[in-house]
Amino acid sequence: MTTGYTMATTELKNTKTDCKEPAAGKAGLSVVVPAHNEEGNIIELVERFDTLKRNHSYIDLEVIFVDDGSTDGTYEKMNHCRESHDFISIIRFRRNQGLTSALNAGFHAARHEFLAFYPADLQYLPEDLAVLVAPLIERDDVDIVCGKRIGEYKKWFISKIYSHFSRLFFNVKVTDQNSVKVFRRALIDELCLRSSMHRYIVAVASYKGYRIVEVPINLYPRKWGRSKFFDPLRVVSGILDLISIKFELTFLDRPMVFFGGMGIMLIFIGLLVGASYYPLRVLGLITSPAKFTFFITSWGAILSGIMLFCFGFISDFILRVVGNNTNTASVLSYQPCRAQQNEKDTSACE
């Protein structure tokens, strides 16, 4: 198997996982496919996944469809395909909850070591997954494989903005961060994905020391339906999300560094203002009525600094005792693939 890919410069992070071991001689791959009103693409998509499974027998394939509150026949098409293909699982949401929630639910249900995010719009063909997963199979020092889109992309400007700020804040060497991805389960086990954070999986992974490679992958025009992400306001919200993530990664585990630092700075400013009153009064630079203003400013800064310092201390203490909580989505139902059900039945018989 030959592949051409480029390496991004980040340090490897080794994390132990409890993933399901694939069948002997096979690489276990779970593909999460979020879908919202994509009924016209489901059947062809499943047929292409079936072709991938037959042509690349070394891949132990699992496809997890996440119906993100579709109002058309998307779920019915998924269920129909599940009856004839034993590698398909279905998660159904009660309402539309967004791409990040869909990915969270799919990754949580996945059984294999290698995880992939693939949209249901057929702009990326499942056959290309063999090229994407190859670096993970061949090399132990690769954690994430990003597809570098080759073809016409209408939202290239928005993607360039995301990539520019990601390189600015996180020093990410990957040129296309919003394409399809394949990665090891260790990454998702460590990350806590919240709203819209799916756009910055690569940036956060790079910050945490995971190694990333890029593989050229073809991008095709959408055949059916319309894009769910063509909103200019998403650029602003995306940049704000990126700033929030940078702040979180820098200070979430060390709130005392931020709040304590701000508190000490305010205390210092308050002391400086108070100490400067008498020298300025002697030099005749201020008048007596200004004494009240100096008093209020000085003690206000000092008391605010003390409160920030105490808040940082309490936050740090709570973080160490309680830890971080993860968000969960409201899942209506989960139907495992028939291959997984057969495994459970066999185990029960034994």
N, C-alpha and C positions, 0 to 999 in steps of 0.2 A: 504494500500500500504506500503510495507516494503522495505527499501533500506539500503545498508551498505555503509557508506562513512566516510571519515576522514576530519577533519577541519584543514585548514591552519590558522596560527595566523596573521591576519591583521585586522585593525579596519574598521568597517562598514562605508561606505560613503553614505549618503542619498541625492539623487538627484531627483528632481521633473521631471516627464516626461509627454509628451502629447501623449502617445501611444493610440492606438485604444483599447477600452475595448472589451474583448472577449464575446462570447455569454454567456447567464446566466448559471452559474455552470460550465463553461469551462475555461481552461487555454489557452490563445492565444500563439501559437508558430510559429514563422517564421523561416524556415530553408533555409539558403543560400547555394546553391550547385554550386560552380564554376566548369566548365568543359572545357577542351581543348582536342579535338580529343578523345572523350570517347563514340563514337556511340554504341559500343558493350555492354555498361553497362547501358544505359539510361532506356530501357524498363523494365529490371528487377528491377532497382532502383525505378522506379515509382510504380511498382507493390508492392514492399515492403513498400513504403510510404503509399500506399492505404491500405495495411494490418494493418499498424500502426494506421491509421485513424479509421478503422472499429473496431479494437480490443480495442482501448483506446478512447472511445467516449468523455471523459472529455477533450481531447486535441482538440482545434480549430486550425487545421493545415493549414499552408500556406507553399508551397515549391517554392522557387525562384531560377530557374536555370539561371546561368550566362554563356552564350556561349562566352568564351574568345578567339574569333578569330579562331574558329575551321575550319579546311580545309577538314574535312570528312563530314559524314552525321549526326553529332551530333545535329545540329540545327533542321534538318528535323525530327529526332526522338523526340526531345523535343516538337516540334510543334504538332506532331501526338499525343503524350500523353496528351498535353494540351486540345485537342479537346474532349477527353474522360474523363478527370478528372478536376473538377472545382476548385481544390485547387492549381493548377500549374500556376505560372507566369514565363515569360521568358524575360531576358535582353540579348541583343546581341551586342557585341563589333564589331567595324569595323576591328580591328586587335588584335593580342595577346598583352595584356597590363599587364599581371602578376596577381598573386593571390591577392595581396593587393588591386589593383584597382577593381577586381571582387567583393571582399568582401565589399568594400566601396559602390559600386553601389547597391549590393544586400541589405545591411543594410539600405541604404537610402530609398529603395523602400518598405521595410518590413512594415507591418501594426500592428504587435502584440508587446506585452511587452517583451516576452521571445524570444531571438534570438539564433540561432544555426549555427555553421559552420560545414558542412559535405561535404567531398570530394565525387566525383562521381565514384571512382574506386572500390566501393563495398568491400573495406577492413574493413569498418565499416558498420554494418547493421542498417537500419532505425528503426528496432524494438527496438534497445537498447536506442533510444531517450527517451522512457518512463522512463527508469531508470535514465537518465541524468537530465531530467527536474524535477524529483520528489523532490529533495531538495529545488529547487526554489519555488515550489508550497507549500511545507509543512512548510518552514521556511522563515521568513522575514529578517533574519540576514545572508542570503547567497546571494551573487551576481553573482558568477561564479562557474560553475561545470565543472571540467576537467576530461576527460576520461583517466584513467591509463591503458595503453595497456597491455593486457594479450595475449601472443602469440609470434610467431617468427617475429622479426623486423630486416630487413637487414641493416637498417641505424641507428642501436642503438648507435653506437659510436659517430656519428655526433650529435645525439640528446642528448647524455650525455654531450658533450662539451657545447652545448647551455645551458643546465640545470645548469651545474657547474658555468659558468660565470654569469648566471642570479642570482643564489644564492649568488655569490660573490659580485655582484654589487647592487642587490636589496633585498637580504635576503629573497628570495622566498622559501617557505617551500614545494611547490609542486614538486613532483619528475618527472613528465612527463608533460612538458608544450606544446609539439607540437602535441598533440592528438586532438580529436574532443572536442568541447566546447559548453556549453549552458550558456547564461548569460542574465542579465537584460538590457533593452534598455538604461538605464541611463549610462552604461559604454561606449557604442558607441557614445552616444550623447556628452560625454565629451572628448573622445579621437579623435585625428586627425591622422588617419592612412596614412602614406606615404609609399614609396616603401620598400618592404620586412619587414615592421613593424608588419605584421601579426604574425610573429614568437614570438613576445615579448608582445603580448596583455596581457598575464597573468602577466609578470614581471612589466609592466607599471601599470596595475590595482592594483597589490599588493603595489607598491610604492605610489599610490594615495589613498590607504586605503580601497580598496574593499575586501570583505571576500570571500575566495575561499575554495572549497571542492574538493576532488578527489573521483571518483567512478570507480571501476574496470570495464573495458569494453573489449570485445573480439576483437582481430585483426585477420583478415582472409587474406589468400594469394590473390593477385590480379588475377582475372579470365581472364580479357581481357585488351589488351593495355600494355603500359609500363609507368614506373614512369617518371614524368617530373622534378624530383628534385635530380637526382643522379649525382651531379657535385661536385667534391672535392673542387673546388674553392669557393663554397658556404660557406664552413666552415670559411675561412678567411674573406669573405665579411660579414658573419653573425656576427662574433666577432667585426669587425669594426662598423657595424650597432649598436651593443649593446653599444659600447663605445660612439658612437654618441648620442644614445638615453639617456644614463646616463648624458652626458654633457648637452644635451638639457633640460632634466627635472630639472637639478640642476641650470642652468644659463639662460635659455630662458626667464623666467619671471623676471630675475634680471641681465641683462647684465652689469649693473654698478658694481656688485659684482666682476665679473671676470675681465673686462677690467679696471675698476677703481682700483682694487687690484693690477693687473699687473703694471698699471701706477704708482701707489704709490711706488711699490717695485723698479721700474726702477729709479724713481726720487731719492729715498733714496740711491740707488747704485751710481748714478751720483754724489750726494753730498758727499758721503763717499770717492769716488775716488778723487774728487777735493780737499777735506779737507786733504787727506793723503799725498798730494804731498810735501808740505813744511816740515812737520816733517821728511819724508823720505829723503828729500834733505839735511836737517840739519844733519841727522845722517850719511850721505854719502852713503846711500844705492842705490841711483839713481844719474844719471848724468844730466847735464843741457839739452842735446838734448832730454831727455825723457819728458821734459815739454810739448812738442807739443802732444805727445801721450796721456798724462794725460788729456790735455785740450780737445782733440777730444773725448776721452772716456767719460769724465765727462759730457760735454755738449750734446753729442749724447744720453747718457742714460737719461738725464734730459728732453730733448726735446721729445724723444720717449715716455717717461712716461707721459708727458703732453698731447701728441696726443692720447695715449691710454685712458687716463682719460676722455678727451673730447669726444672721440668716444663712450665710455661707457655711458656717460651722454646723448649724442644725441640718441643712440640706446634705452636707457631706456625711453626717451621722446617719440620717435616714437612708441615704443611698447604700451605705455599707450594711445596714441592718435588713432593709426590706429588699433591695435590689430592683431590677427593672422588670416591668410587666409588659407583656406583648398583647397586641390587639387581635381579636378574633372576629371572623365574619359570621353573619347570620346565614347558615347553610340550611336549605330546605331539605335536601336529600343527597346521599352519596351512594352510587352504585359501583362497586368494584368490578374490574374486568373479570370475565368468566375464568380466565387462567388463574387468577388469584383465588376465586371461589373454589376451584378444583383443588388447589393446594390445601385450603382449609379443610375441605371435605376429606381429603386423603389423610391429613393429620388427625382428624377426629376419629377416622376408622382405626388408625393405628393405636 
